[in-house]
Amino acid sequence: MSESLRSGVRGMSVAAAFAGMRSVGPVLFRAGCPDCRGRFELAASALRLAIGASSRTTFYSFTCPGCGVSVRKPAGERIVELLTGGGVSTLRLHSA
């Protein structure tokens, strides 16, 4: 790194470094209901994630805003990563 670039970084305040950043809106997840076939977006607070010992016991769930049915869907590694990164509350299931 050049000396002029290093000295510029050292002299920058935290406020100046973050001055151009804007707040990020809430994360929304797309979901669909198998009963009413409705498609919608849900906030992280509307979803629940359960992580079990196997792929058969790892799932996410929500209540359909269209028909009110409880929906439970399997969650693979990528879905778990996206949901946890988006702030979905997670329950870790312990095997008996």
N, C-alpha and C positions, 0 to 999 in steps of 0.2 A: 504494500500500500504506500502511496506517495506521502511525503511529509506534509504537504499542504492539505491533503484529504484527512490525514490523521489528526492534525491540529484543529481542523474544522469540526470533526466529530467530537473531540474532547471538549470544545468550547460551546457545544450546543446544550441548551437546557432541556429538561424533560418536557416542559410546556411547549417549547419550540418544536421538539421532535414529534409531538402528538397533536400539534395545532391543526393540521389538515384532516385529521380523522373525524369521522362522523359516527354517531351511535348506530348500532346495528339493530334492526327491527327483530321481533320475535321470529324464531324458526317455525316454519309450517311444514307439515308432512302431508303428502297426498295419500289418501286411503280410499278404499271402496268397500261397500257392504255386499256380502254375498246374498243376503236375503232380499233387500229392496233394489239392489244394483245401483244404489246412489254412489256418486263420486263427490268427494269433498276434501277440504284441507283442514287439518287438525293442529292445534297448538301442542307443544310438548306436554303441557299439563293435562291434556285429554287422553294421553296414551300411557300405558303401563308396560314395562318390560320385565319378564321373568327369565332369569338365566339359570338353567338346570345343568345337571351333570352330562347331558347328552343333547344332541340336536332334537330329539323327540320331546325333551322337557324344556326347551328354550323357545319362548314365544312372546309376542306382544299382543295387547288387547286394548279395546276401546269400546265405547257405547256409540252406536250409530246415531248421528244427530237427525237422520231422516226418519227412521222407524223405531229407534230406541232399543234395538236388539243388541245383546252383548256379542262382540265379535272377537274371536281369538285366531291368530294366524302364526304360523311358524316363523322363526327369526334365525336366519343363517348368520354367519360371521359378519358379512357386509352390513346387513340390517342392524345387527347389534351395535356395530361401530357407528353407523349413522345416528341411531336413536340415542345412544349414550352421549355422543358428541353434540347432539342437539338439545340436551338437557332433559330427556325423558327419565322419569324416576324409575329406578331399577331395583328389583328384588332378586336376591341371589338365593336359589333354592338349594338346600343341603340334602344330600342323599342319606337315607336312613340306614 
